């Protein structure tokens, strides 16, 4: 059994300058962890980490010498860095595989070899529901994976390697399947909530891909970070957990809530649905409640208000491309 992490330990966060990463680095630092961020800054933003105590290293997760050195100096790894989303995987399946599969494999190898120093290291892997494909919801940990996109396939491979390294070498791996995340530090993202805020701010209307009847499970990033901390501080290994709100919300409903949050009537326009898009998606989160002792605390309305408050502060000082 790999021992739980504790405040004071050093955590390596890959992709730490991104949306989830910026929130997680803050949460870990406030909890007393020492944090090292590894990020190539291809999508994240260094200014997201302003005012937070951390060590920053610019680099690629596919650089084995760099990764080996950073893992050896750390007590735990949270692996967030990835090619995120279906569109990017359709544009370049090879790049998606190299980042999400080979990058993850390289980190696991570094953790395995670093174990020769006698220290066990927990490894938390960020996944999603994409490995499950088009299945009748709710998404659960025991459903057979049936990915319908290269992104889903690459995340499934990452999950499988995490479980295999636990089974073969006893690594303290935990897989967290994230729902649709939203919250502060999302300005650079093309996720639906960030897109809707941007649409209203810049054009005064919201553009929806598809008819708006598709559903998602939106989890506030602060709740998500608490789940990651729970995974780090648990002695559970070799397990998969659904991390979401456990609530199904249609994209039309979301658009109306965003409009209410911003204080504007919502004019919606509709475009063709995206290739590989899933019609209905939400998660059952009972296992995370039972095993990790985690439950989401932030309603969608409250989370949208928090996000909009941050968005206004951020856009008053920065131009979103």
C-alpha positions in Angstrom: 0.0 0.0 0.0 1.3 3.4 -1.0 1.1 5.9 1.9 -1.1 9.0 1.7 0.5 12.3 0.9 0.5 14.9 3.6 0.9 18.7 3.7 4.6 19.6 3.6 5.3 17.0 0.8 6.3 18.1 -2.6 3.8 17.6 -5.4 4.7 17.7 -9.1 1.7 19.1 -11.1 2.0 18.7 -14.8 0.0 21.2 -16.8 0.0 23.4 -13.7 -0.3 26.7 -15.6 -3.6 25.6 -17.2 -7.2 26.0 -16.0 -7.4 23.1 -13.5 -3.7 23.4 -12.7 -3.8 27.1 -11.6 -6.7 26.3 -9.2 -5.0 23.1 -7.9 -1.6 24.8 -7.3 -3.4 27.4 -5.2 -5.3 24.8 -3.3 -2.2 22.7 -2.6 -0.1 25.7 -1.6 -2.8 27.0 0.8 -2.9 23.5 2.3 0.8 23.5 3.0 2.2 21.5 0.1 5.3 22.5 -1.8 4.4 22.5 -5.5 6.5 22.1 -8.6 4.8 23.0 -11.9 5.9 21.4 -15.2 4.2 23.1 -18.2 5.2 23.9 -21.7 2.9 27.0 -21.7 1.5 26.0 -25.1 -2.0 26.6 -23.7 -1.7 27.6 -20.1 -0.8 31.1 -18.9 2.0 31.9 -16.4 0.1 34.9 -15.1 -2.6 32.5 -13.7 0.1 31.6 -11.1 0.9 35.1 -10.0 1.0 35.4 -6.3 1.2 31.7 -5.6 4.2 30.1 -4.1 5.5 27.4 -6.4 8.6 26.3 -8.4 8.0 26.6 -12.2 9.8 24.5 -14.8 9.1 25.1 -18.5 9.3 21.8 -20.3 7.5 18.9 -22.1 6.2 15.8 -20.3 7.9 13.8 -23.2 11.4 14.8 -22.1 12.5 11.8 -20.1 15.5 13.2 -18.4 13.6 16.3 -17.2 10.6 14.3 -16.1 12.9 11.8 -14.3 14.7 14.5 -12.4 11.4 16.3 -11.3 9.7 13.1 -10.3 12.7 12.0 -8.2 12.6 15.3 -6.3 8.8 14.9 -5.6 6.7 12.9 -3.2 3.6 12.8 -5.5 2.5 13.6 -9.0 -0.8 15.0 -10.3 -0.8 14.5 -14.1 -3.0 17.2 -15.7 -1.0 17.9 -18.9 -2.7 16.6 -22.0 -4.2 17.3 -25.4 -7.7 18.0 -24.1 -10.8 17.5 -26.1 -12.2 15.7 -29.1 -11.6 18.3 -31.8 -7.8 18.4 -31.3 -7.7 14.6 -31.4 -9.6 14.5 -34.7 -7.3 17.1 -36.2 -4.2 15.1 -35.2 -4.7 11.6 -33.7 -0.9 11.1 -33.6 -0.3 14.2 -31.6 -3.1 13.2 -29.2 -1.5 9.8 -28.8 2.0 11.1 -28.2 0.9 13.5 -25.5 -1.8 11.6 -23.8 -0.5 8.0 -24.1 3.3 8.3 -24.4 3.5 11.3 -22.1 1.5 9.4 -19.4 3.6 6.3 -19.9 6.8 8.3 -19.5 5.7 9.8 -16.2 4.7 6.4 -14.9 8.1 5.0 -15.9 9.7 7.9 -14.0 7.7 7.1 -10.9 8.5 3.4 -11.1 12.2 4.0 -11.5 12.2 6.8 -8.8 10.9 4.2 -6.4 14.3 2.7 -6.2 15.1 5.3 -3.5 12.7 3.7 -1.2 10.0 6.4 -1.3 6.6 5.6 -2.6 4.9 8.3 -4.7 1.2 8.7 -5.3 0.1 9.4 -8.9 -3.2 11.0 -9.7 -4.3 10.9 -13.4 -6.8 13.3 -14.9 -9.2 11.5 -17.2 -12.7 12.1 -18.4 -15.9 10.3 -19.5 -14.6 10.2 -23.1 -13.4 6.6 -22.7 -17.0 5.5 -22.2 -18.3 6.9 -25.5 -22.0 6.9 -26.3 -23.5 4.9 -23.4 -26.7 5.3 -21.5 -25.9 7.5 -18.5 -25.1 7.8 -15.7 -21.4 7.2 -16.3 -20.1 4.7 -13.7 -16.7 3.3 -12.9 -17.7 -0.3 -13.9 -19.1 0.4 -17.3 -17.2 -1.1 -20.2 -15.2 1.6 -22.1 -16.3 2.2 -25.7 -14.5 5.3 -26.9 -15.7 6.9 -30.1 -12.9 9.5 -30.6 -9.1 9.4 -30.6 -9.3 11.5 -27.4 -11.4 8.9 -25.7 -9.0 6.2 -26.8 -5.9 8.0 -25.6 -7.5 8.7 -22.2 -8.6 5.1 -21.9 -5.0 4.0 -22.6 -3.7 6.4 -19.9 -6.2 4.9 -17.5 -5.2 1.4 -18.4 -1.5 2.1 -17.9 -2.2 3.6 -14.5 -4.0 0.5 -13.4 -1.4 -1.8 -15.0 1.5 0.0 -13.2 -0.4 -0.5 -9.9 -1.0 -4.1 -10.6 2.5 -4.9 -11.9 4.6 -2.7 -9.6 2.3 -1.5 -6.8 2.4 2.1 -7.9 -0.1 4.3 -6.0 -2.1 5.3 -9.0 -5.6 6.8 -8.9 -7.7 7.7 -11.9 -10.2 10.6 -11.7 -12.7 10.9 -14.5 -13.6 14.6 -14.5 -17.0 15.9 -15.5 -17.3 19.2 -17.4 -15.2 21.6 -15.3 -15.8 25.3 -15.0 -14.6 28.1 -12.7 -11.8 30.8 -12.4 -8.8 30.7 -14.7 -10.8 29.4 -17.6 -10.4 32.4 -19.9 -8.2 30.6 -22.5 -10.4 27.6 -22.7 -12.9 26.6 -25.4 -15.1 24.8 -22.9 -18.8 25.6 -23.1 -19.1 27.8 -20.1 -16.0 29.9 -21.0 -17.3 30.1 -24.5 -20.8 31.3 -23.4 -19.3 34.0 -21.2 -17.1 35.1 -24.0 -20.0 35.0 -26.5 -22.2 37.2 -24.3 -19.4 39.6 -23.5 -18.1 40.1 -27.1 -21.2 39.6 -29.3 -24.2 39.8 -27.0 -25.5 36.4 -28.0 -24.7 32.7 -27.5 -23.9 30.3 -30.2 -24.8 26.6 -29.5 -23.4 23.7 -31.4 -26.3 21.3 -32.0 -29.9 21.9 -30.8 -29.0 22.5 -27.2 -30.7 19.4 -26.0 -27.5 17.6 -25.3 -26.7 17.3 -21.6 -23.6 17.5 -19.5 -22.5 17.3 -15.8 -20.8 20.5 -14.7 -18.5 20.4 -11.7 -17.0 23.5 -10.1 -13.2 23.6 -10.2 -12.9 24.2 -6.5 -14.9 21.0 -5.8 -12.7 19.2 -8.3 -9.5 20.3 -6.6 -10.8 19.0 -3.3 -11.3 15.6 -4.9 -7.7 15.6 -6.2 -6.5 16.5 -2.7 -8.6 13.6 -1.3 -7.0 11.2 -3.8 -3.6 12.4 -2.8 -4.3 12.1 0.9 -6.0 8.7 0.7 -4.4 5.3 0.9 -6.5 4.0 -2.0 -4.7 2.9 -5.1 -5.5 1.2 -8.4 -9.0 2.7 -8.5 -11.1 4.8 -10.9 -13.5 7.5 -9.6 -16.2 9.6 -11.4 -15.7 13.2 -10.2 -18.6 15.4 -11.2 -21.7 17.1 -9.7 -24.0 14.1 -10.4 -26.5 16.5 -12.0 -27.6 16.4 -15.6 -28.0 19.9 -17.3 -28.9 20.6 -20.9 -26.9 23.1 -22.9 -30.0 25.2 -23.4 -30.6 25.3 -19.6 -26.9 26.3 -19.2 -27.2 29.1 -21.7 -30.2 30.5 -19.7 -28.3 30.3 -16.4 -25.3 32.1 -17.9 -27.6 34.8 -19.2 -29.1 35.2 -15.7 -25.7 35.3 -14.2 -24.5 38.0 -16.5 -27.8 39.9 -16.3 -28.7 39.7 -20.0 -31.5 38.2 -22.0 -30.1 35.4 -24.0 -30.3 35.4 -27.8 -29.3 31.9 -29.0 -28.1 30.9 -32.4 -27.5 27.3 -33.4 -24.8 25.6 -35.5 -24.2 22.0 -36.6 -23.3 19.6 -33.8 -19.6 18.8 -33.5 -18.2 15.6 -34.9 -17.9 13.0 -32.2 -20.1 14.9 -29.7 -22.0 12.8 -27.1 -25.7 13.5 -26.7 -26.3 12.7 -23.1 -23.6 12.6 -20.3 -23.7 12.8 -16.5 -22.0 10.7 -13.8 -22.9 8.7 -10.7 -20.5 9.8 -8.0 -21.4 7.4 -5.1 -18.1 5.6 -5.2 -16.2 8.9 -4.7 -18.5 9.8 -1.8 -18.1 6.4 -0.2 -14.3 5.7 -0.7 -12.8 9.2 -0.9 -15.3 10.9 1.4 -15.7 13.6 -1.3 -18.9 15.3 -2.3 -19.4 18.4 -4.4 -20.5 21.5 -2.5 -21.0 24.2 -5.1 -24.3 24.5 -7.0 -24.2 25.4 -10.7 -25.8 28.8 -10.0 -23.3 29.6 -7.3 -20.4 28.4 -9.3 -21.4 30.4 -12.3 -21.6 33.5 -10.1 -18.1 32.8 -8.8 -16.8 32.3 -12.3 -18.4 35.5 -13.7 -17.0 37.5 -10.8 -13.5 36.2 -11.7 -14.1 36.7 -15.4 -14.9 40.4 -15.0 -11.8 41.0 -13.0 -9.6 39.1 -15.4 -11.0 40.7 -18.6 -10.6 44.1 -17.1 -6.8 43.6 -17.1 -6.2 41.2 -20.0 -7.4 40.8 -23.6 -8.7 37.4 -24.4 -7.7 36.4 -27.9 
